[in-house]
Amino acid sequence: MAQTVAEILVDQMVEAGIRNVYGIVGDSANPIVDALRRHQADIQFVHVRNEEAGAFAAGADSQISGRPTGVLGSSGPGSVHLLNGLYDCQRNGASVFAIATHIPSAEIGTGYFQETKPEFIFEDCCNYVGTISSPVQMPRISELAIQAAILGRGVGMVILPGDIAAAEVKHDLVKRPLITARPVIRPCDADLDRAVELIAQAEKVVIFGGEGTRQARADVLELAAKLHAPVGYAYRGKDVLEADNPSGVGMTGLLGWGGATEALEHCDLVLMLGTDFFYHAFLPSDPTIIQVDDNASHLGRRAAVDLGLTGDIGETVRALLPRIAQRANTDFVDKIVKHHHKDVKRLQTYVHHDGSGDGLRPEMVATALSDLAEDNAVFSIDTGMCNVWGARYLHMKPGRRLLASFGHGSMANAMPQALGAKIGSPDRQVIALCGDGGLSMLMGELLTASGLDVPVKLMVFNNSTLGMVRAEMMVVGYQPWGTDVKNPDFGAVAEACGLHGERVVDSADIRPAIERAFAHDGPALIDFVTDPRALSMPPSTTLEQVKGFALTTSKLMFSGDVAEVWQQAKSNIRDVGQVL
């Protein structure tokens, strides 16, 4: 019996190991949805309330489960809604197979109802975009898209008109297995020998790692022990390299803390392992830099690299280890680790202190979440101030994971990422640190959590302001304007949507509320009303930042807003010396 294009497509997804497809039904997508209905034993269609959320969820599902996932958008607006979430998937390296259904094939180019040009819309956020304009193109185009998603660790997309999806494939199918095995890459011996030579010439070596070290944690820590090298990490490397690491010295960059900045400023050589660190201003310019990455295009595009090695981190480090002599001198690592511990202690300023009394301290909330969460919990974190609190106050035990919009930097990512992580890995506790701005952007997904009974735990840092934007304005000398928002009681909203909901305004209630949410067997949301003026300065403050902050406070005072200046100082009395 002949199969339709949609049926073959679903068969391919099952073969590729895709178990969840996120999206919303729609007329052009009906043939695919019906094929999914008939394959419910093998693949689940997850009905979300916005396709953007579906793409975020699909990306998180893939990152935590380790499997490719699918996402579906119907013609025109339905597919366009995917765009922001797919950008996030692509830049996070999530293997996502996207299906953008299209208007009837005979109408393409006529300005038909809901017509867009998806080939152009999605070109920049996909490894591959292919249009199936005839059944004879099956299964080749969809094979290429699925393989691009898996092998390229990104988004592979097919564009499929609804009438073509429903059409029968009458030609003989050539069954070819999907190619999904990634190659193992290792630098040549000459390059490895050169790396060993440069390392031998350096007295003070620092390792700076990222996401690429995920499968090589033990190897990296062995190398650090052999070199007595401090280990700093980018945000994406925190859940890999922080836990049980005696040489760990924290993060650098805008969210940084600890000794990593000190280490990079005083070393002779930096080993950049599996990180394409965005903020080159936080990378050193004087030391020798060796960068290792399995993507050659990442080499040297941020830092002035002296030696670039293309290779898997594990394979490369294991090849280096026997070539490198054990070092005896621990002075440098001891000094940096001591500096790190001093900074960690300083970060505890507001963990056990209420501060101003004008709202909960976000540091207290984040610390409580870290203390009470399960050892293998998954945390998804909204872009903005939540990223700061997560980076600095969530302690990564072995097995814990972090999700965020690391490369794309989108708001509203935390809740849908939590949904995807929990659906894809139902045995793990999943906790979202949501900003009030982020949560409210895709608040309809509360109905997804409730309707599908996905037991995610949503922790809202409700400071009634776009906190990161506010801080950015102040640090460059602008008066904060247009950043305040008026919010409802999110706990009551959650209750109305069918979740367990609470609102917390007293610090004594923080931990009991979290414990009740964690104990609840369904989805839960806690609305923490936090201090909108709580500051988070970078690990090292520049003179320009000091000038900018001082200029802002001066402008506020001259405009008559002395109360605001006083409240800002009162909220951060223990930290204000950093900026004034």
N, C-alpha and C positions, 0 to 999 in steps of 0.2 A: 504493500500500500504506500502510495506517494505521501511524503511529508511536506508540510509547509516550511517556508523559510523560518518562521518563528519557532516551529518545533525543532528544527535542526539547530537553531541558535541556542535554545535551551539545553538540548543534548550536549552541545559543545561546552556550555557553562558547567554542567554537571561533571563532564570529563575533566575539565580544568580544575576541579575542586572548589568551585564557587558554591557556597551553601546559603548565602543570603543575598537578596537583591532588594535594594531600598528604592522607594519611589512613590508615585501617585498614579492611579489609573487615569486613562484618557482615551478618547476615541481612536487616535492613531496608534496608541499602544495596546489596544484591546487584543489583537492576535497574540502578542507576546504574553500579556497577562493571563490569557486563557491557557496558553501552553504551560506557563508556570503553575497554574491551578492544577493541571493534570500531572504535574511532577512534584506535588507537595511532599512526597516521601523523600525526595532527594534534595529539594531546594525550596527555600522559604521566601515568599514575597512579604517585605516589611513595609506596611503602609504608613508613611509619615505624613505630616501636614504641610511641609514645604520641601520642594526638591533640593534646595540648598542644604537643608538639614540632612536630607537623605545622603547627599554627597559627603558631608562631614562625617556622618555615621558610618558610611561605607569605608572611608579612609581609616577611621579608628578601628573598626572591625578587623581590617586587614593587618594593621600594625600590631594589634594585640594577639590575634589568633594565628598570624603567620600565613593565612590563606588569602588568595585573591577574593575580592568581593565584587558585586555588581550594583549598578545604579541605573535607574530608568527615568527618563523624562519624555513627556508627550510633545507633540509638535508646537513650535512657536514658544510662547511664554513658559510652558512646562519645562522645556529643555534649557531655555535661557536661565531659569532659576538655578540650574545645576552649576552655573559658571563659577561662582565664588567658591563653593565647596570643592569643585574639581581643581581649581588652582591650589587649594590647600592640600589636596591629595597628591598632586604632582610634586609640589615643593617639599612635602613630607616623605616622599618616596614610598607612598602606599600603592599597592598593586590593585587597581580598580578598573574593571571593565564597564564602560559607560555606553548606554544605548540611548541615542537621541532620535526618537521617531519623528517623522516628517509628514508634510502635507501630501495629498495624493500625487503620485509621480507625474501624471499628465498635467498638473497645474503648476508645477515648479517653473518659476520665471514669469508668472503672470500677475504677481501681486496678490495672490490668493489669500483668503482669510488665514491668519496666523502664520503667514510665510515669513521666514527668516533665511539667513544664509549661514547655516550651522558650520559648514566647512571653514568659513572665515572666523566665526565667533570662537570656536574651540581650538583653533590651530595652535595658539600660544600656550595652552595649558594641557596639552596631550603629547605623548610620545608618538602617537599615530592616530590619524583620523581618516577613515575610509567610508565611502558611500556605497551602499548596496542598491544599485539602480535596476537590477534584474536578478531573477532567481538563479541564472546561470553563474553568478558570481559567488554562490554558496558552494562550499563552506570557506573559500579562500580568504575573502575579506575579513570575515569574523575571526578566522584563525590568526591572521596577522595582528588584529587588534588585541586579542587575548594574549598572544605571545608578547606583544609590545608592553602590555600591562605587567606581566609577570617577569620577563627577562629584563625589562627596562626600569622596573620598580617605579611605576608611575601610572598614568592613565592611558588606556587604549580605548578608542571610541569607534563605534559604527553608527552611521546615519542611515536610518531605515524608514522609507515611506510606508505608511500603514497598509496600502494596497499590496505592496511588495512583500511585506511581512506575512500577509494572509495567502499569498500565492503559493501554488504547489511547485515543488522542485521536481521536474520531470526528467532531467538528465541523470545518468548514472553517477552516483557520488563516488569520488575517489577518497577512501578513508585513509587519512594520514594522521599519525599520532601528533598531538600538540608537543611542541618543543618548549619545555619549561625548565630544563636544568641549566643553572647558571655556571659559567666556567670559573675555574680557580686561577687566579692571576698572581704571579710572583715576579718581582724585579729580577733582572739578570745579575749574575755573580759580580760583574764589574761594578755595577751600581751599588750593590750591597757592600762590596769592599771599600768603595769611596765613602759610603755612610759610616762604616766602622772607623775609617781614617779620620773623618771630621769629628766623630764622637770622642776618639782618643785624644784629640788636640784640645778638647774643651774640659775645663775644670768643673764648671757648674752647668749641669744639664737639667733641663725641665721638660717634662712630657705634658703635652696639651692635647686632650682627646675629645672625641665627639661620638656621634651616632655610629660611625664606622667601627668602633671598638666593641660593639655589642656582642659579637660572637668571639671576641678575643680578650675578654676581661682578664682571665688568668694569665695569659701570655704578657699582657701589658703590665700587670702588677709584678710579674717575675722580672721583666726588664727594668722596671722602676727600682726594685730591690737590688738588682745587680749594679745599677748605676748610682744608687742612692739619690735618685732624682725625685723632686716634688712632682706631684701629679695634679695639674689643674684641668678643668674641663669646661667645655661649652655647655649651654643649657641642655642640649640633646644628649650630652654625655653624663649628666648628673645621675640618672638612674642606673648607669653602668658602672661608673668609677667612684662614686661617693661612698658606698657602703663597705664597711670592713676594709678600709684602705688606710694603712698607717702613714702613707705618704701623701694622702689626699689633702689638697690645700684650697679647695673651693673653686668658684667661678670668677671670671673676669667679665668685662662688658658692662652694659648698662644695668644689668640685673646682678652684677657680681658682688662678691663678698669674700672674706677670707684672705689667704696669703697668695692667691694665684697672681694678682697684679704685682705684688712685691717680687715674686719669683721670676716673672717675665722681665721685670725691669733690671734685675741684677744677675741674670744668667749669661753664660757664654754661648749656649746652643739650645735651641728649642726643637724638640721632636713633635711635629704636628701629625697626629695619628687619627685619620678618619673624621676630620672636621673641615668643613668649608665655612669657617667662622666669618660672619657677615661684617662685623664692625672692625675694620682694619685699623682704626685709630687706637684700638685697645691692644693691638699686636705690636711687639717690639720691632724696632728698625735696626738696632745695632747688632744683636747676636746673630750667629749663624743659624739658619733655619733649614731643617730637613722636613719635607712634607711627604706623607705617604697617604695615598687615596686610591681606591679601585676605579675611580673615574678620572682619567687623565686631564679632562677639561677643567678640573678643580685646582690643579697644581699651579700655584703662583698667581692666582687671580685676586687674592686679597693681600698676601704678604710678599715681600721680596725674597723669594725662596732661593737658597744656594744650591739645593739638590732636591729634585722632585722624583719620587719613586711611585710608579704605578703598580699597585698590588693590593690584594686583600690584606687587611691589617694582621690577622692571625698568621697567615702564611709568611708575610714579610718579617714579623717580629720573631717567629720561630726560626727563620733563616738567619736572623741577626744574632740571636742569643748565644749560639756556640762560638761566634766570632768575637764576642765582647768579653773582656776580662772583668772579673769581679773587682769592684772598687772598695777601698777600706775607709776612706775619709767620709764622714757623715756630717761635717760641719754645716754645709750649705742646707741640706735637707732638714737638719735639726733646727736651724735658725728659722727657716720658712714655716715649718710645722708649728713652732712656738708662736710665730707671728699670727698664723692662722687661728690657733686656739684662742689667742687674745681677741681677735676680731669676732670669733664665734661668741665669746663671752659678752662682748659689747652688743651683739645683736639681741641679747636677752633683756635689754633695757625695759622693753614694754611687755615682755612675755608674762611677767608676774606683777605688773604694775598697771593700774587702770589709766594712767596718764591724766588727761584733762577732765574726764567725766562728761565730755560732750559727745559721747558715742563709744562703742566698744573699740578696743585696740585690735586692729586686724592681725597683729602679731600674735595676740593671745588666741584668736580663733584658729589661725593656721597651725599653731603649735598643738592645740588641743586635737585638731583633726589628725595630725601626724601621730600623736601619742595613742589615740584611740583606734586608729585604722588597723585593719588586719595586715599581717606581715607581707602578704603578696597583693596588696591593694593596688588598683589602677587609679591614678589621679588625672583628671582632665582639667585644664586650667585656662580660663579666659584670658585673652589678650588685654593688657592694661595693668592696673595695679595688682590684680590677682597673680600675675606672673611674678611680680616682685615677692609677694608673700609666699608663693609656692617655691620659688627658687631658694629663698633664704630660710624658710621655716618648716618645710616638709623634709623629714629625714628619710633618706632612701635606704631601707633595709634590703638585703638580697631578695630578689623576687618582685619588688615593687616596680611599677612603671609610671612614667609621666607621659601625658599627651598634651599637646598645645598646638597652636597655629605657628609653629616654629619659624618657618620660612616666609609664609604669606602674611602673617601678622593680622589676621582677620579678627574682628570682634564676633561674638555670638557662637564661638566654636565649642565651648565647654559642654553645654548640655547635650547637643546632638552627638558629640564625640563620646560622651558617657553612654548614651543609648546604644551606639554601635559597638562599643567595647563590651558592654554587658550582654547584648544579644549574641555577639560572636564568641564570647568567652563567659558563659553563664555561671560558671563555678567561682568566678573571682568577684570580690567586692569592688565596686566602681563608685568613685566619689568625684563630683564635679565642683570645682571652685569657680563660681559664676560671679561676674560683676553684674551690678544692677543694669548697666547699659547693655551688656551682652545678653543677659537673660531676656530682657524686654524686646530685643530685636526678633527673636524666634520663639516667643513665649507660647505660641501655639503647640510647640512640641511637648508641653506639659500634658496635653491631651494624648499625644502618642505614648508617653510614659504610662499614663493612667489607662488608656484604652487597651494597650497591649500588656499591661501589668509588668512593666520592666522595672525591677527593684533597684533603680539607681538612687543615689543619695546626692541631692542638689543642695549645696551650701552657698548661699548668696551673701556676698560682701556688699551690703547696701549702704553706700555712703552718699547717695543722692547727688552724685557728681561724676563726671568723666574724669576720674582722678589722675590718670597718667597724662592726659591732655592738659589738665590744669597745672600739673607740675612742670610739664614741658614749657608752657607759657611763662611761668614764673621764673624758670631758670635762665631764660633768654631775655627777661626784662619786660614781658608783656603783662598787663593786668589780666587776671583770669576772667574771661567773659564768654558766655554761651556754653558753659560747661555744666551748669547746675540743672538737675532734672527733678521733677516731682513724681514720686513713686507711690504706688499703693502699698498696702500690707501684703507682701508677696506670700507670706504664710497663709493668709486668708484666701488669696487667689488660688494657691495650690489646693487648699481644702475644697474650694468650689469646683476644681477640675478633677477631684477624686483622689488626690494624693494626701498623705499625712503632711500637714503643714503646721509650722510654728513660727512665731516672731520672738526674737531675743533682744532685749535692750539692757539687761543687767549682766555684768561679767560673771556673777555667781551662777547664772543659768546656762553658760556656754556649754560646759561639759555634760550636764544632765540632758540638755536638748539634743546634743550629738549622739549620746548613748541611746536615747529613745528613737532617734531616726535610724540608727544602725540596727537596732533590735526589731524595728518594724519590718514585716515580711513583704512589703510592697514598696513602691516609689515614695520618697519622702523629700521634703524641701524645708530648710530652716533659713529664715530671713534674719540675718545678723545685722543690726543697725550699727554701722561702724563710723568712726570719726572721719569726716571728710577731709580733715586737714592733716592727717597722718602722712608724714613725709617719708620718702625712701631715696636717699642720695646714692649716687654711684660709689663704687669702692674707693675711688680717689676723685677728689673734687678739684676741678680746674679753676684758675683765677677768673676765667671768663664766666663760669657758672656762679661763682661767688658774687661777681659784679652784677650779673643778671638778676640774681635773687635779691640783692640789696637794692637794685634799681626798682624792682617790682614793689618791694615794701615801701620805698620812698614815694612812689607814685600813688600807692593806696593811701598813705598818710596825707599827702598833699590834696588828694581828692576827698578827704574827710572821712575815709574808712579806717579810722584808728582801731575800731573794734575788731575788724578783720585781721589786722596786723597782730593785735594782742592775742586773738584766738589762735592764730597760726603759731606764734611763739609758745603759747601755753600748751598747745597740743604736742609740741616737739621740744620741750624745754631741755631734755637730756641730749638731743641731737643738734640743737640749733647752733652750737659752736662749730659744726662742720661747714656751715654756709654763711654765717655772719661774723 
